[in-house]
Amino acid sequence: MPTRGVLVNYVRGFAPWLCYAALSPVDWRLGMCAAAVAAVLLLASQIRARSVDLLGAASCAFFVAMAAAALAAPKSGLQTWTCVLANAVLAVTALASLAVRRPFTLSIARTRVAREFWNAPRFIHVNMVLTGVWTAAFATAAAACALIVHYGHAAAVPLVAVQVLAFVVPFVFSGRYADRAQAKAAANAAAGQPSA
């Protein structure tokens, strides 16, 4: 299971999405606006730290646009498809981070590893795998949400279950996989072997 520090970094990175998930059942406009504020604050802190990542930028663009749409047309059908759009945006963002070989999990994983290993091929590989799992989870959730909305007329319980699983499953996998990779690297180092 991921350490507390890693959990905090995941929560920080996904804060806009968590704000939306927590507040949208009350009112989707409130959820979108709170998420937009959280996304702008997250992006501003990344800009100040000179460490803007693709997830932060995409989250900001998505939630600012969706908040504007929610306020401009609160009765539109967009509300029904938001879960599909949100998971699709996360899937595309994660996939884009893989395509440019800057997996979005790097910024989180770097909190657990000494700076000297940040560009090591094995470290990058582990994060490519982790981001691949997150990408698959988000893409699967987008497809599942689309089916639920289409056939179940946006049934709340299945939609919530799919979205929770889309975060919990890759989060648990990430912690276990990263721990195994770290243990293997430590064992190789103790045996005097390269960790690649």
SVG drawing of the C-alpha trace seen along z (x, -y; Angstrom):
<svg xmlns="http://www.w3.org/2000/svg" viewBox="-33 -32 62 42">
<polyline fill="none" stroke="black" stroke-width="0.4" points="0.0,0.0 1.4,-3.5 2.9,-5.5 1.1,-8.4 3.3,-10.9 2.5,-9.3 -1.2,-9.3 -1.0,-13.0 0.6,-13.6 -2.0,-11.6 -4.8,-13.5 -3.1,-16.8 -2.7,-15.9 -6.3,-14.7 -7.8,-17.4 -9.9,-19.1 -11.4,-15.7 -12.0,-14.8 -13.7,-18.2 -16.0,-17.5 -16.8,-14.0 -17.6,-15.2 -19.7,-18.2 -21.4,-17.3 -24.1,-15.1 -25.2,-18.2 -25.2,-20.4 -23.2,-19.8 -22.5,-23.5 -21.1,-23.7 -18.9,-20.6 -17.6,-22.1 -16.9,-25.5 -15.2,-24.0 -13.1,-21.8 -12.2,-24.7 -11.0,-26.7 -9.0,-23.7 -7.5,-23.2 -6.5,-26.9 -4.9,-26.8 -3.1,-23.5 -1.8,-24.9 -0.7,-28.2 1.3,-26.3 2.9,-24.2 3.8,-27.4 5.3,-28.9 7.3,-25.7 8.3,-25.6 7.0,-22.0 3.9,-22.2 2.8,-18.7 0.3,-17.6 -2.3,-16.4 -2.4,-19.8 -2.6,-21.7 -5.3,-19.4 -7.3,-19.4 -7.3,-23.2 -8.4,-23.5 -11.1,-20.9 -12.7,-22.2 -12.5,-25.9 -14.3,-25.1 -16.8,-22.8 -17.5,-25.3 -18.2,-28.0 -20.5,-25.5 -22.3,-24.5 -23.0,-28.1 -24.0,-29.1 -26.3,-26.2 -27.1,-24.4 -30.0,-22.4 -28.0,-21.1 -27.5,-17.4 -23.8,-17.9 -24.4,-17.2 -25.5,-13.6 -22.3,-12.9 -19.8,-14.6 -18.6,-11.3 -17.8,-10.0 -16.0,-13.2 -14.0,-13.4 -12.7,-9.9 -12.0,-10.3 -10.0,-13.5 -8.0,-11.7 -7.4,-8.7 -6.2,-11.0 -4.1,-13.0 -2.4,-9.9 -1.9,-8.5 -0.4,-11.8 2.0,-11.7 3.1,-8.2 3.5,-9.4 5.9,-12.1 7.7,-9.7 6.8,-11.9 4.3,-9.7 2.2,-11.7 3.1,-9.4 6.7,-10.7 5.9,-13.8 4.3,-11.6 7.0,-8.9 9.8,-11.4 8.7,-12.1 9.8,-8.6 13.2,-8.5 16.4,-10.3 17.0,-13.0 19.9,-11.0 17.5,-8.3 14.9,-10.6 16.1,-10.0 17.2,-6.4 15.8,-4.1 14.4,-1.7 12.6,-4.5 11.1,-5.8 10.1,-2.3 8.3,-1.7 6.4,-5.0 5.5,-4.1 3.9,-0.9 2.1,-2.7 0.8,-5.4 -0.3,-2.7 -2.4,-1.1 -4.0,-4.5 -4.6,-5.1 -6.4,-1.7 -8.5,-2.3 -9.6,-5.8 -10.4,-4.5 -12.3,-1.5 -14.2,-3.9 -15.1,-6.2 -16.5,-3.3 -18.4,-1.9 -19.9,-5.3 -20.9,-5.7 -22.7,-2.4 -24.4,-3.2 -25.5,-6.6 -26.8,-5.2 -28.6,-2.2 -29.2,-3.1 -30.1,-6.8 -27.3,-7.9 -28.0,-5.6 -26.1,-7.2 -25.0,-4.1 -23.3,-2.3 -21.7,-5.6 -20.2,-6.2 -19.0,-2.6 -17.2,-2.8 -15.6,-6.1 -14.4,-4.9 -13.0,-1.8 -11.2,-3.8 -9.2,-5.5 -8.9,-2.8 -7.7,0.1 -4.8,-1.7 -3.9,-3.4 -3.6,-0.1 -1.7,1.4 0.6,-1.6 1.6,-1.2 2.3,2.5 4.1,2.4 6.3,-0.5 7.1,1.2 8.2,4.4 10.3,2.4 12.0,0.5 12.7,3.8 14.1,5.3 16.4,2.3 17.5,2.5 18.3,6.2 20.2,5.6 22.2,2.8 23.0,5.0 24.2,7.8 26.2,5.3 24.1,5.6 22.7,2.8 19.0,2.1 17.9,2.0"/>
</svg>
